[in-house]
């Protein structure tokens, strides 16, 4: 049997919550600690009722590019298949845009950031 392709996703927020992973993916995801530089964490108010219900919060973290940021954003790399990635895209909605970034480990991974700076 051929394994599905793996998509690496760096998460620094609600996608790391066990209850969010169970609701979205039906299982806990394997996580590996990693970091990202060149960004700063900000906050965003989520107006999508389904997302607020799943995450349990209306205020979420969001990344904004910041060339002066020296402290790494700490998070985790998640391994997703194509279906999982589509589910994550739907969950993040128009509040975020998915881009590729080089992590502290050297791995290139998707990450959701503020759409106004992609």
C-alpha positions as CSV (number, residue, x, y, z in Angstrom):
1,X,0.0,0.0,0.0
2,X,1.3,3.5,-0.9
3,X,1.5,6.0,1.9
4,X,-0.2,9.3,1.2
5,X,2.0,12.3,0.7
6,X,3.0,14.2,3.8
7,X,2.5,18.0,4.1
8,X,4.4,19.6,7.0
9,X,2.5,22.4,8.8
10,X,4.0,24.6,11.5
11,X,1.4,25.4,14.2
12,X,1.7,28.0,16.9
13,X,-2.0,28.2,18.0
14,X,-5.3,26.4,18.1
15,X,-4.3,23.6,15.7
16,X,-2.2,22.2,18.5
17,X,-5.1,21.9,20.9
18,X,-6.2,18.3,21.4
19,X,-9.9,19.1,21.2
20,X,-9.4,21.0,17.9
21,X,-7.4,18.1,16.4
22,X,-10.0,15.6,17.5
23,X,-12.9,17.8,16.1
24,X,-11.1,18.5,12.8
25,X,-9.1,15.4,12.0
26,X,-10.7,12.7,14.3
27,X,-7.4,12.0,16.0
28,X,-4.4,13.5,17.8
29,X,-1.6,14.5,15.4
30,X,2.0,13.7,16.0
31,X,3.9,16.9,16.8
32,X,7.5,17.8,16.7
33,X,8.7,21.0,18.4
34,X,10.1,23.6,16.1
35,X,10.4,27.4,15.7
36,X,10.1,30.2,13.2
37,X,11.9,33.5,13.0
38,X,11.1,36.8,11.2
39,X,7.6,36.9,12.5
40,X,5.8,38.3,15.6
41,X,2.6,37.0,17.2
42,X,-0.4,39.2,17.2
43,X,-4.1,38.6,18.0
44,X,-7.1,38.4,15.8
45,X,-10.8,38.2,16.6
46,X,-12.5,35.3,14.9
47,X,-16.1,36.0,13.8
48,X,-16.8,32.5,12.4
49,X,-19.1,30.8,14.9
50,X,-18.0,27.2,13.9
51,X,-14.3,28.0,14.5
52,X,-15.0,29.7,17.8
53,X,-17.1,26.6,18.9
54,X,-14.3,24.2,18.0
55,X,-11.5,26.2,19.5
56,X,-13.4,27.5,22.5
57,X,-12.1,31.1,21.9
58,X,-12.9,34.1,19.8
59,X,-9.4,35.5,20.0
60,X,-6.7,33.6,18.2
61,X,-3.0,34.1,17.6
62,X,-1.8,35.2,14.2
63,X,1.6,35.8,12.7
64,X,2.8,39.0,11.1
65,X,6.1,39.3,9.2
66,X,8.6,41.4,11.3
67,X,12.1,41.7,10.0
68,X,13.2,43.1,13.4
69,X,11.8,40.1,15.3
70,X,14.7,38.2,16.9
71,X,12.8,35.9,19.3
72,X,11.6,32.8,17.5
73,X,8.0,31.9,17.5
74,X,7.8,28.5,19.2
75,X,5.4,25.9,18.0
76,X,5.2,22.4,16.5
77,X,5.4,20.7,13.1
78,X,2.4,18.6,12.2
79,X,2.3,15.9,9.5
80,X,-0.8,16.1,7.4
81,X,-2.1,14.3,4.4
82,X,-4.0,16.1,1.6
83,X,-7.4,15.7,3.3
84,X,-6.1,17.0,6.6
85,X,-4.5,20.0,4.8
86,X,-7.9,20.8,3.1
87,X,-9.6,20.5,6.5
88,X,-7.0,22.9,8.1
89,X,-7.5,25.4,5.2
90,X,-11.2,25.4,5.8
91,X,-10.8,25.8,9.5
92,X,-8.4,28.8,9.1
93,X,-10.7,30.3,6.4
94,X,-10.2,33.9,5.2
95,X,-8.6,34.9,8.5
96,X,-5.3,33.4,7.5
97,X,-3.3,32.7,4.3
98,X,-1.1,29.6,4.0
99,X,2.5,30.2,2.9
100,X,5.7,28.2,3.0
101,X,8.5,29.1,5.4
102,X,11.8,27.8,6.5
103,X,11.7,26.7,10.2
104,X,14.5,26.8,12.8
105,X,15.1,23.1,12.1
106,X,15.7,23.8,8.4
107,X,12.5,22.1,7.4
108,X,10.3,23.9,4.9
109,X,6.7,23.8,6.1
110,X,3.3,25.5,5.5
111,X,2.3,28.1,8.1
112,X,-0.8,30.2,8.4
113,X,-0.1,34.0,8.7
114,X,-2.0,37.3,8.4
115,X,-3.4,37.7,4.9
116,X,-2.5,41.3,4.5
117,X,1.3,40.5,4.4
118,X,1.5,37.3,2.4
